[in-house]
Amino acid sequence: MKIGLTGGIGSGKSLVSDIFQQQHDITVIDADLLAREVVMPGQPALEKIAGHFGDAILQTDGFLDRRTLRDIIFTAPAAKEWLEQLLHPLINQRAAAQLEIVESPYAIFTSPLLLEGTQTRLVNRVLVIDAPEAMQIARASLRDGSTGEKIQRIMATQLSREERLAQADDIIHNHGTLTDLQQQVAQLHEFYVSLVQEQF
């Protein structure tokens, strides 16, 4: 069974994924890590990105300057669409291959864009990590060193909180303590294992 995990910026996706992985020994496949792999130096995608946006999006060591690129795509919808059309098929291909060789009872596929493209085809259930928007802004600002205004602009390009929740099979509410979060993950883990056992 494959669980797609998503949530808005600053919702706590990485923290929840880590709890599944470290406390319950569940394989986690992270779309953000796959996105980094497909734009490594020498990869065809990086050459196409540099050709499209110019060498200004490359660091002196030849790696992608992700912050510069992010600033571009969050202010230019056409640029964002072009980039997604290039990268999403590559990311999805790698994710699908990794999801087929999982040895844990189920797998977690973490992606911020799970509900915004075709990635839901890769999973059986959708788990949304939810948090109040003010909390998302505070967490993301602290983590990235960005202004609240910049975080709000990023949030405006994502699905709304209501749209994500409407598509969720399961929801984790990340607005309390770490202990509360761990308890919610533990309960879902038991539920997912029971679903897998029912299938067999």
NUGUNU-594871 format. One record per residue (C-alpha): x, y, z; residue in three letters. Coordinates in nm, 4 decimals. Example, Ala and Ser with C-alpha at 12.3 -4.5 7.8 and 13.67 -1.06 7.14 Angstrom:
<atoms>
<atom u="1.2300" v="-0.4500" w="0.7800" code="ALA"/>
<atom u="1.3670" v="-0.1060" w="0.7140" code="SER"/>
</atoms>
This chain:
<atoms>
<atom u="0.0000" v="0.0000" w="0.0000" code="MET"/>
<atom u="0.1246" v="0.3461" w="-0.0905" code="LYS"/>
<atom u="0.0328" v="0.6530" w="0.1155" code="ILE"/>
<atom u="0.0721" v="0.9979" w="-0.0380" code="GLY"/>
<atom u="0.1620" v="1.2557" w="0.2272" code="LEU"/>
<atom u="0.1206" v="1.6258" w="0.1591" code="THR"/>
<atom u="0.0490" v="1.9615" w="0.3196" code="GLY"/>
<atom u="0.1168" v="2.3299" w="0.2730" code="GLY"/>
<atom u="0.4477" v="2.5009" w="0.3386" code="ILE"/>
<atom u="0.5339" v="2.4906" w="0.7086" code="GLY"/>
<atom u="0.2689" v="2.2282" w="0.7879" code="SER"/>
<atom u="0.5224" v="1.9738" w="0.9143" code="GLY"/>
<atom u="0.5444" v="1.7221" w="0.6287" code="LYS"/>
<atom u="0.9102" v="1.6408" w="0.6906" code="SER"/>
<atom u="0.8606" v="1.5986" w="1.0651" code="LEU"/>
<atom u="0.5698" v="1.3584" w="1.0162" code="VAL"/>
<atom u="0.7627" v="1.1634" w="0.7512" code="SER"/>
<atom u="1.0572" v="1.1344" w="0.9915" code="ASP"/>
<atom u="0.8296" v="0.9958" w="1.2651" code="ILE"/>
<atom u="0.6906" v="0.7308" w="1.0304" code="PHE"/>
<atom u="1.0425" v="0.6395" w="0.9209" code="GLN"/>
<atom u="1.2313" v="0.6521" w="1.2502" code="GLN"/>
<atom u="0.9688" v="0.5325" w="1.4978" code="GLN"/>
<atom u="0.7777" v="0.2842" w="1.2802" code="HIS"/>
<atom u="1.0448" v="0.1739" w="1.0291" code="ASP"/>
<atom u="0.8368" v="0.2757" w="0.7280" code="ILE"/>
<atom u="1.0042" v="0.3502" w="0.3953" code="THR"/>
<atom u="0.9673" v="0.7165" w="0.2976" code="VAL"/>
<atom u="1.0174" v="0.8377" w="-0.0578" code="ILE"/>
<atom u="1.0545" v="1.2157" w="-0.0709" code="ASP"/>
<atom u="0.9651" v="1.4020" w="-0.3908" code="ALA"/>
<atom u="1.1868" v="1.6942" w="-0.2855" code="ASP"/>
<atom u="1.4900" v="1.4631" w="-0.2717" code="LEU"/>
<atom u="1.4001" v="1.3161" w="-0.6094" code="LEU"/>
<atom u="1.3652" v="1.6705" w="-0.7454" code="ALA"/>
<atom u="1.7205" v="1.7409" w="-0.6309" code="ARG"/>
<atom u="1.8485" v="1.4228" w="-0.7973" code="GLU"/>
<atom u="1.7044" v="1.5041" w="-1.1397" code="VAL"/>
<atom u="1.8745" v="1.8474" w="-1.1463" code="VAL"/>
<atom u="2.2201" v="1.7373" w="-1.0347" code="MET"/>
<atom u="2.5135" v="1.8499" w="-1.2517" code="PRO"/>
<atom u="2.5332" v="1.6319" w="-1.5604" code="GLY"/>
<atom u="2.1613" v="1.5575" w="-1.5646" code="GLN"/>
<atom u="1.9784" v="1.6565" w="-1.8855" code="PRO"/>
<atom u="1.7143" v="1.8461" w="-1.6863" code="ALA"/>
<atom u="1.9712" v="2.0866" w="-1.5417" code="LEU"/>
<atom u="2.1031" v="2.1660" w="-1.8886" code="GLU"/>
<atom u="1.7491" v="2.2420" w="-2.0066" code="LYS"/>
<atom u="1.6809" v="2.4644" w="-1.7052" code="ILE"/>
<atom u="2.0029" v="2.6613" w="-1.7585" code="ALA"/>
<atom u="1.9196" v="2.6925" w="-2.1266" code="GLY"/>
<atom u="1.5744" v="2.8262" w="-2.0464" code="HIS"/>
<atom u="1.6504" v="3.0613" w="-1.7543" code="PHE"/>
<atom u="2.0180" v="3.1391" w="-1.8184" code="GLY"/>
<atom u="2.3331" v="3.0603" w="-1.6243" code="ASP"/>
<atom u="2.2255" v="3.2941" w="-1.3433" code="ALA"/>
<atom u="2.0367" v="3.0012" w="-1.1908" code="ILE"/>
<atom u="2.3629" v="2.8050" w="-1.1548" code="LEU"/>
<atom u="2.5981" v="2.8346" w="-0.8596" code="GLN"/>
<atom u="2.9721" v="2.8704" w="-0.9192" code="THR"/>
<atom u="3.0143" v="2.4962" w="-0.8509" code="ASP"/>
<atom u="2.7694" v="2.4083" w="-1.1284" code="GLY"/>
<atom u="2.4844" v="2.3080" w="-0.8982" code="PHE"/>
<atom u="2.1374" v="2.4571" w="-0.9314" code="LEU"/>
<atom u="2.0779" v="2.7733" w="-0.7278" code="ASP"/>
<atom u="1.7440" v="2.6582" w="-0.5921" code="ARG"/>
<atom u="1.6627" v="2.9806" w="-0.4085" code="ARG"/>
<atom u="1.7128" v="3.1938" w="-0.7203" code="THR"/>
<atom u="1.5009" v="2.9559" w="-0.9262" code="LEU"/>
<atom u="1.2299" v="2.9494" w="-0.6594" code="ARG"/>
<atom u="1.2155" v="3.3292" w="-0.6570" code="ASP"/>
<atom u="1.1663" v="3.3257" w="-1.0339" code="ILE"/>
<atom u="0.8923" v="3.0649" w="-1.0519" code="ILE"/>
<atom u="0.6871" v="3.2033" w="-0.7634" code="PHE"/>
<atom u="0.6580" v="3.5377" w="-0.9403" code="THR"/>
<atom u="0.6106" v="3.4035" w="-1.2944" code="ALA"/>
<atom u="0.3308" v="3.1449" w="-1.3390" code="PRO"/>
<atom u="0.4429" v="3.0596" w="-1.6934" code="ALA"/>
<atom u="0.7939" v="2.9810" w="-1.5682" code="ALA"/>
<atom u="0.6523" v="2.7640" w="-1.2918" code="LYS"/>
<atom u="0.4388" v="2.5722" w="-1.5410" code="GLU"/>
<atom u="0.7344" v="2.5188" w="-1.7768" code="TRP"/>
<atom u="0.9508" v="2.3866" w="-1.4931" code="LEU"/>
<atom u="0.6801" v="2.1521" w="-1.3637" code="GLU"/>
<atom u="0.6208" v="2.0083" w="-1.7108" code="GLN"/>
<atom u="0.9923" v="1.9316" w="-1.7329" code="LEU"/>
<atom u="1.0503" v="1.7915" w="-1.3855" code="LEU"/>
<atom u="0.7280" v="1.6218" w="-1.2787" code="HIS"/>
<atom u="0.7467" v="1.3299" w="-1.5246" code="PRO"/>
<atom u="1.1085" v="1.2659" w="-1.4200" code="LEU"/>
<atom u="1.0232" v="1.2801" w="-1.0496" code="ILE"/>
<atom u="0.7149" v="1.0613" w="-1.0922" code="ASN"/>
<atom u="0.9116" v="0.8026" w="-1.2881" code="GLN"/>
<atom u="1.1690" v="0.7708" w="-1.0104" code="ARG"/>
<atom u="0.9025" v="0.7658" w="-0.7400" code="ALA"/>
<atom u="0.7035" v="0.4915" w="-0.9133" code="ALA"/>
<atom u="1.0153" v="0.2755" w="-0.9483" code="ALA"/>
<atom u="1.1079" v="0.3186" w="-0.5805" code="GLN"/>
<atom u="0.7524" v="0.2537" w="-0.4602" code="LEU"/>
<atom u="0.7601" v="-0.0875" w="-0.6285" code="GLU"/>
<atom u="1.0579" v="-0.2158" w="-0.4274" code="ILE"/>
<atom u="0.9469" v="-0.1215" w="-0.0761" code="VAL"/>
<atom u="0.9919" v="-0.3847" w="0.1955" code="GLU"/>
<atom u="0.8016" v="-0.2160" w="0.4808" code="SER"/>
<atom u="0.4277" v="-0.2987" w="0.5197" code="PRO"/>
<atom u="0.3396" v="0.0205" w="0.3346" code="TYR"/>
<atom u="0.5284" v="0.3195" w="0.1959" code="ALA"/>
<atom u="0.4997" v="0.6939" w="0.2431" code="ILE"/>
<atom u="0.5433" v="0.9158" w="-0.0635" code="PHE"/>
<atom u="0.5912" v="1.2735" w="0.0557" code="THR"/>
<atom u="0.5231" v="1.5499" w="-0.1949" code="SER"/>
<atom u="0.4173" v="1.9150" w="-0.1596" code="PRO"/>
<atom u="0.2504" v="1.8909" w="-0.5034" code="LEU"/>
<atom u="0.0788" v="1.5554" w="-0.4553" code="LEU"/>
<atom u="-0.2679" v="1.6974" w="-0.5231" code="LEU"/>
<atom u="-0.1730" v="1.9483" w="-0.7925" code="GLU"/>
<atom u="-0.0751" v="1.7145" w="-1.0753" code="GLY"/>
<atom u="-0.0873" v="1.3432" w="-1.1511" code="THR"/>
<atom u="0.1005" v="1.2118" w="-0.8471" code="GLN"/>
<atom u="-0.2151" v="1.0811" w="-0.6805" code="THR"/>
<atom u="-0.2068" v="0.8050" w="-0.9431" code="ARG"/>
<atom u="0.1007" v="0.6694" w="-0.7640" code="LEU"/>
<atom u="-0.0733" v="0.6206" w="-0.4285" code="VAL"/>
<atom u="-0.3698" v="0.4407" w="-0.2702" code="ASN"/>
<atom u="-0.4520" v="0.6955" w="-0.0003" code="ARG"/>
<atom u="-0.3911" v="1.0667" w="0.0632" code="VAL"/>
<atom u="-0.2689" v="1.1858" w="0.4040" code="LEU"/>
<atom u="-0.2834" v="1.5621" w="0.4588" code="VAL"/>
<atom u="-0.0801" v="1.7323" w="0.7318" code="ILE"/>
<atom u="-0.2857" v="2.0302" w="0.8438" code="ASP"/>
<atom u="-0.1948" v="2.3377" w="1.0464" code="ALA"/>
<atom u="-0.3430" v="2.6863" w="1.0866" code="PRO"/>
<atom u="-0.2094" v="2.9296" w="0.8271" code="GLU"/>
<atom u="-0.0579" v="3.1624" w="1.0882" code="ALA"/>
<atom u="0.1389" v="2.8651" w="1.2242" code="MET"/>
<atom u="0.2517" v="2.7665" w="0.8734" code="GLN"/>
<atom u="0.3849" v="3.1187" w="0.8126" code="ILE"/>
<atom u="0.5676" v="3.1304" w="1.1460" code="ALA"/>
<atom u="0.7302" v="2.7887" w="1.0979" code="ARG"/>
<atom u="0.8327" v="2.8453" w="0.7363" code="ALA"/>
<atom u="0.9733" v="3.1908" w="0.8147" code="SER"/>
<atom u="1.1805" v="3.0509" w="1.0999" code="LEU"/>
<atom u="1.3031" v="2.7566" w="0.8915" code="ARG"/>
<atom u="1.3869" v="2.9413" w="0.5699" code="ASP"/>
<atom u="1.4761" v="3.2831" w="0.7052" code="GLY"/>
<atom u="1.2131" v="3.4285" w="0.4720" code="SER"/>
<atom u="0.9722" v="3.7111" w="0.5422" code="THR"/>
<atom u="0.6106" v="3.6386" w="0.6243" code="GLY"/>
<atom u="0.5163" v="3.8217" w="0.3066" code="GLU"/>
<atom u="0.7282" v="3.5894" w="0.0901" code="LYS"/>
<atom u="0.5811" v="3.2817" w="0.2624" code="ILE"/>
<atom u="0.2311" v="3.4147" w="0.1985" code="GLN"/>
<atom u="0.3144" v="3.4583" w="-0.1712" code="ARG"/>
<atom u="0.4281" v="3.0959" w="-0.1862" code="ILE"/>
<atom u="0.1115" v="2.9830" w="-0.0079" code="MET"/>
<atom u="-0.0964" v="3.1741" w="-0.2628" code="ALA"/>
<atom u="0.0481" v="2.9528" w="-0.5397" code="THR"/>
<atom u="-0.0460" v="2.6334" w="-0.3545" code="GLN"/>
<atom u="-0.3823" v="2.4697" w="-0.3041" code="LEU"/>
<atom u="-0.5807" v="2.6247" w="-0.0215" code="SER"/>
<atom u="-0.6072" v="2.4525" w="0.3137" code="ARG"/>
<atom u="-0.9720" v="2.3728" w="0.2392" code="GLU"/>
<atom u="-0.8931" v="2.2232" w="-0.1015" code="GLU"/>
<atom u="-0.6299" v="1.9916" w="0.0471" code="ARG"/>
<atom u="-0.8552" v="1.8767" w="0.3299" code="LEU"/>
<atom u="-1.1381" v="1.8041" w="0.0846" code="ALA"/>
<atom u="-0.9148" v="1.5536" w="-0.0969" code="GLN"/>
<atom u="-0.7761" v="1.3835" w="0.2138" code="ALA"/>
<atom u="-0.8450" v="1.0238" w="0.3098" code="ASP"/>
<atom u="-0.6609" v="1.0818" w="0.6376" code="ASP"/>
<atom u="-0.5642" v="1.3990" w="0.8261" code="ILE"/>
<atom u="-0.2989" v="1.4719" w="1.0889" code="ILE"/>
<atom u="-0.3530" v="1.7962" w="1.2812" code="HIS"/>
<atom u="-0.0126" v="1.9482" w="1.3519" code="ASN"/>
<atom u="-0.0968" v="2.2366" w="1.5838" code="HIS"/>
<atom u="-0.0215" v="2.0782" w="1.9197" code="GLY"/>
<atom u="0.2745" v="1.9202" w="2.0974" code="THR"/>
<atom u="0.5284" v="1.6774" w="1.9514" code="LEU"/>
<atom u="0.3834" v="1.4051" w="2.1744" code="THR"/>
<atom u="0.0377" v="1.4666" w="2.0286" code="ASP"/>
<atom u="0.1815" v="1.4471" w="1.6770" code="LEU"/>
<atom u="0.3596" v="1.1206" w="1.7543" code="GLN"/>
<atom u="0.0385" v="0.9729" w="1.8928" code="GLN"/>
<atom u="-0.1534" v="1.0626" w="1.5765" code="GLN"/>
<atom u="0.1170" v="0.9018" w="1.3619" code="VAL"/>
<atom u="0.1150" v="0.5878" w="1.5803" code="ALA"/>
<atom u="-0.2619" v="0.5538" w="1.5437" code="GLN"/>
<atom u="-0.2436" v="0.5951" w="1.1670" code="LEU"/>
<atom u="0.0430" v="0.3474" w="1.1481" code="HIS"/>
<atom u="-0.1693" v="0.0836" w="1.3213" code="GLU"/>
<atom u="-0.4589" v="0.1655" w="1.0889" code="PHE"/>
<atom u="-0.2446" v="0.1364" w="0.7763" code="TYR"/>
<atom u="-0.0954" v="-0.1948" w="0.8906" code="VAL"/>
<atom u="-0.4481" v="-0.3282" w="0.9522" code="SER"/>
<atom u="-0.5520" v="-0.2235" w="0.6012" code="LEU"/>
<atom u="-0.2543" v="-0.4053" w="0.4525" code="VAL"/>
<atom u="-0.3354" v="-0.7182" w="0.6545" code="GLN"/>
<atom u="-0.6958" v="-0.7072" w="0.5292" code="GLU"/>
<atom u="-0.5725" v="-0.7059" w="0.1703" code="GLN"/>
<atom u="-0.3882" v="-1.0315" w="0.2289" code="PHE"/>
</atoms>
